[in-house]
């Protein structure tokens, strides 16, 4: 075993002492620090003890004891193993291919000419260059992952605070309702509170979810409908809200718009579809349509729209139109339905 100083640190594993001396001499002229090992087990022992001392390994195939293909997996299994360039005879292409498949970075045809050392040097330097690029890429990906994790943590905290703030505003509105004697004012505050809850519910979903970019609409609508049932129709004679939704994911902006649309349409149905104490059913349906889009339907079995105009002050209709516009769509009413059936198709 011998070594020269400086430059790239190479472990050359070969039982051919003459060729080992040639590699040591020729590569030493180019600044390599070459350590030679007489067989695969000796080379593996050196790497096991001090793998960090070497930048790259050249590994011969035919050697006493175990050949290069037997030793190569053991080298690859070492922590932070250096890249391996496989050295094989001129008529052994299949062996070179097997070495590449086993994890060798490159291979060089072995002979005693000057071309061999030149080709070996190029292969060693290419293998080192690729390894450095791989490490740089892995480090860059790790930095991206850390930055993404930090951004997601910050976004989760923002959603948490926004959800809490909206909940606080909703609580203030509840307090205000208790001090109002005007029924119209109380109803207006109650409707505004339901709109705020629809938005707050999205943020609450986001800060408890591992995915900050999308919202599971089946889970979101289940929570929203539950809150709407408690907010706009808590009495025994109030309409039942029946949710039928197929699992699908939408963006956060879409979820906010859909939540507000559902809130407005359900609130309108609670107010106008059935007489007080009559009961009845309001159905909220979300499913894919035949065109590959998603279709939201809110319907009831009440008396319908009469002259075709939406009941109320018109504010709810303006809000629905604005939210539907954000989804690049519009709410359409099915005039053939007995009660009111509102439909909104949108792209996923």
N, C-alpha and C positions, 0 to 999 in steps of 0.2 A: 504494500500500500504506500503511495507517495503523493505529494501535494506540492503545488507551486502557488505563488501568491498573486492576488489582484483580480479585478474584474468580475465577470460572471462566475459563480461557484458551481462547478459541474462535478457530479459523481458519475464516473464512467465504469460500468459493470461489464467485464469481459474477461474470459479466461485466456485469451490470446495476449500474452505479455508484450509481444512485438508490436501489435496494433495498439495496445494500451499506451506504450511509450511514444508511438507516433502521434496519437491523439494528444497526449500530454504535451509533447514538444510543439506541435503545430498550433494547437489552440492556445498554448501558453504565449506564443508570439502575439496573439490578438488580445492579450490581457485576461485570459481565463485562469481561474484557480481550479486546477483539475485534481480530483482525488480518484484513484483507481481502486477497484475492488475485484478480486480474482474470480468470484462466482456470485450467483444470485443470493445465496444465504448470507454471504459476507456483506454484500451491498445492503441487504435488508436490515442486517444488524446495525450497520452504520446509520442508516436512516432512522431506525427505531430509537437510537440513542440521541441523535442530533439532526433531525430532519430540517430544522430551521437553519442549519449551516449551509444548506444547498439551495440553489435557485432552480436547478433543472437536473434531470437524470437521463443518461443514455444507457439503454439496457440491451445487451446481446441476447440472441435467442438460444443457440446451442452452447450449453455450459455443463460442467460436471454437476452431478446431483440433479437439481431441478432446472428446467429450462426457463427462458424468460417469460413464457405464457403462464407458467406456474407461479412465478414470483410477482408478476405484475399486479394481480388482484390484492396481494398482501401489501404492496406499496400503496395502491390506491386507497386501502382501508386505513392507512395511517392518518392521524390528524394533521391537517395542513400539508398534505403530501405535495411535493413539487411535481410539475409536469414531467412526463416520461416520453422520450423519443426512442422508438424501438429500432434496433439494428439487426438486419437479417441479410441472408445471402441473396445473390442475384436471381436465383431460380425459385425463390420462396415467396411469391406474391400472395399466395393464400394465407401464409403465416402472417404477413404484414397486415392483411385485411382482418385477420382474427385479432391481432394486437390492437388495431384501431377500434374494433368493436368492444374490446375489453377495457378501453379507456385510454390508450396511448394517444398522445397529442399528434404524433407524426411518426414516420418511419424513414430510414435511410438504407440504401443498398450498400452492403459491406464489401470493400476491397482495400488494397494497399496503395492505391494511387492517391495523388494529391486531390483529385476530385472528391474522394470520400470525405476528407477532413473539411473541404470547402462546403460540400453538401450538408455534412453534419452540423457545421457551424450555422448555416442558414436555417436548418430545421430547428436547432436549439433556440436560436434567437426568435424565430417565428413563434415557437411554442411559448417562450417567455412573454413575448408581446401579447399573445392571445390571453395568457393567464392574467397579465396585468389589466387588460381590457375587461376580462370577466370580473376581476376584483373591483375595478372602478365602477363597473355596471352594477355589481351587487351592492356596493357602498351607496351609489346614487339611488338605487331602488329602496334601500333601507332608509335613507334620508327622506325620500318621498313618502314612504310608509309612516315614518315618525311625524312628518309634517301633516299628512292626512289625518293621523290619529289625533294630533293636537287640534287641527281645525274641526274635526268631528266633535271632540270634547268641548271646544268653545261653542260650536253650534248647538250642541245638546244643552249647554248651560244657558245660551240665549233663549232657546225654546222653553226651557224650564222657567226662566224669569218672565218671558212674555206670557206663557200660560198662567203663571201666578198673578201677574198684573191684570190680565183680562178677567181672571176669577175674582180679583179684588174689585174691579169695576162692576162686575155682575152683582157682587154682594152689596155694593153701594146702591145699585139700582133697586135691589130688593128692599133695602132699608127705606129708600125714597118712596117706593110704592106704598109702604105701610103708613106713610104720613100724608098721602094724597087722598082727598075726598072725591075728586072728579074722576068718574069712571073712565072717561075717554083718555085722560092723562095716564091713568094706571094701566090701561090696555096698551097704550103706545109704549110705555116703559117696559111692559112685559114682552112685547114683540121685539123691541131693541135688545132686551136682555137675551132673548133666544138667539138673535143674530150673533151677539158677542160670544155666547156659549158655543155656537157652531165653529167659530174660528178658534176659540180657546181649546176646543176638543182636539183639533188638528195638532196644535203645539204640545198638548199633553201626550198625544200618541208619539210624536217625534222624539221627545226627550226620554221616552221609555223604550224606544226601538233601537235595534242595532243598525238599521238602515235609515240614514238621515235624508235620503233623496226621494224616497217613495213612501206611500201610505197604503196599507192593506185596507181596501174599502169595505170588505165584509166586517172586519173588526171595528173600523171607524164608525160605520153606519149603525152597527149594533149599539155602540155606546151613545151615539147621537140620538137615535130613536128612543133609547131608554130615558135620556135626559129630557127629550121633547115630551115624552109621555108624562113625566113628572111635572114639567113646567107648564105646558099649554092645555093639558087635559087630565088633571089629577082626580076628577070626580068619578063616582061610580057610573054615572050615565054618560060619560064622555066617550067619544069614538075610540075604537081600538086601532092601534097602528100596527099593521102586519108588514114585516120586512122580509123580502125575498131577494137575496143577493148572492151572486156567484163570486167566488174568490177572484180578485183581480187587484193589480197594483196600479196606482196613478201617481203623478208627481205631486209634490206638496201644494203647488199653486192650484192644480186641478182639484185636489181634495178640498181646499178652502172654498173654491167656487161651487163645487157640488154640494158641500155641506150647507152653504148659505141658500142655494136653490132649494134643497130638500126642506130646510127650515121654513122658508117662505111658503112653499106649496103646501106643506103639512099644516102650518099655522092657518093658512087660508081655508083649508078643508075643515079643520076643527071649528072655525068660526061660522062657515056658511053651508057646509054640506048637509048637516043634520040639525034638527030642532033641538033645543036644550033638553037634556035628559033622554033623547031618543036613542043614543048609542050609535051603532053602525060601525063600518070598517073603512079605514084608509090604508091603501096598499102602496108600499114603496118597493119598487122592483128595479134591480140593476143587473144587467146581463149583456153578453156580447150579442150583436145583431148579425144578420146574414152578410153584411158588407165588411166584416172585420172590425167594426167600431164597437163602442159600448153604448148601451141604450138605458137611460134612466127614465122610469115611468112612475108618476105619482097619480093615483086615481082613487075615486070614491064612488059610492052608489047613490049620491044625493040627487037633487032635482036638476042638476046641470047648471049651465051658465045663462040660461034664459035668452037674453038678447045677444049673447056672445061676448059681453064685456066682463072683465075681471072685477069682482066685487072689492070694495074697500076704497081707500084714499088714493090709490095709484102708486104709492111709494113702493109697496112690495113688488109691483110689476116692473118698476124702473130698476129695482135692485136685481130682480131675476134677469132682466134683459142685459144688465151690465155684467153679471156673473157669466151668463151664457155667451156673451160676446168674448169674454176672456177665454172661453173654451172653444172659440171659433165656431160657434153654433148658435141656435136659437130654440126657445121652447115652443113647441107646437101643440095645439089642443085638438083632440080627436072629437069632432062634432058628432060622430056616429055613436059615441058611447053614451049610455044612459045618464051617468053622472058627469063628473069632470075627470078627464084623463089628459094629463100633461106629459109630453114626451120631449126628451132632450138627448140627441145622439151626438157623440163626441169621439175624437180620435184618442186612442190610448198612447 
